[in-house]
Amino acid sequence: ATVLRGQPKHLAIAVWSSWHDGNARIWFEGLERRSLLSCDNKGHMQVHDVLAALARGMLQDPGSAYCGSRLWVEGGIVKGARQGRPVVAACLDNMASKDTFELAGLSQARILFVRWATLPTIGKQGWSLSSDLLWLQSNTLEILHWLPTQGQLKLCVMQLQHPWHQQVLPGPFAQSAALQYLDLSYCSDLTSLPESLGILSRLQRLDLSKCGSLTSLPE
């Protein structure tokens, strides 16, 4: 839950429902009754400091099964990585390309936030994120080249706000049948969208606010 601090509650529930077989709403409501989770007036999740401290302690305890399962940037340094431990959630805000960690450690990530970051070059040929990735948030379209190109994706939330100077939207949308929320707000240079968006039968929300250069939409 601490990874989702500040995120819209309805998106968090959608992702956790896909991850935990639909029990996320009951889990969230239980934590809200205990005042460990709450929402601000914009519907964004807030996490009690006690829960955040407990989670951080588990992530930093070498004896914990959760140690190394989360990745984040703190003071400009990538934290949480442990050799041989798969990362299931990563928040790489303000990461610089000089930051080094084993990218293959992200190959099992279910949640990946990469905001205001300079992405490192992927050196390992054929490397990609998992088809089990559920939530992708980034302000650069380069991240889409990390997605697998074969098989169906489980991705249900994709947020690609503010990718400057991008006129074409790449990405394996034909493989993203599970996608429920797609946010392209402030992609002001986008002129068109891929026709494959038209086949996303589970899509509930498409945010195109501030996309002033769009000339057409897929049927």
Phi, psi and omega in degrees: 000329183294331177296332185266006178303130179085358180268153178300135184299319184295328176288319179299319180293320179300316181292313182291331176294321177292328183280322188240038171056042171081006182267006187296319184298319178297318180296315180296315182296325177296318178291327177293320179297330179270005179062025176270336173234148175207175177233142176278185185288355175257004180081017179267141185290138172238139184246129179299144182302328180296315179293320179296318180293320178298315180296316181296322178298320179294323182288334183262354180277114182302336181273355182275144177294341182270352182301128179084000183275351177236148181229135179209167178251127181225122182062030179081005183243135177290126183242157170095344183292136175225128182302131178084356179257122179290141178267127179258341178213134182221135176236100188253055179292136175058031178281133178265155183297339179284344177295133184242133170201165184282106183301329180300340177294343178270001188291349177245012184296138175262332179229129181220117175248122178230096187238134179052048184233151171263114187284137174288155177287137178278112185273333184278115181297134178086358180291143176202166173288169182283149173290349177275359178303132184252328186223121178236124180228126182202159173249023174220136179285349177302332182299334182293338177286350177275348182283148178294150183257358180238144176081168180279143178263150176267001184309124179244342176227125176228123180237117184234056184285146171064033176278095187295149172059032177245117181263336183239139181262107177280180173126152183275061185291334177295340179263006189249051184297337182277355186298126180251327183227126177231117183247112177243025185299144179068016172276073193290342181264353180296128179255340180205164177240149180296142179300333183296343176298334183292346182259006182278087188290339182265359182295123181257330183216132174234112183261112179243025181296140180067023175260069190287348183265356180297132179251343180202164178235150177294152181279000000 
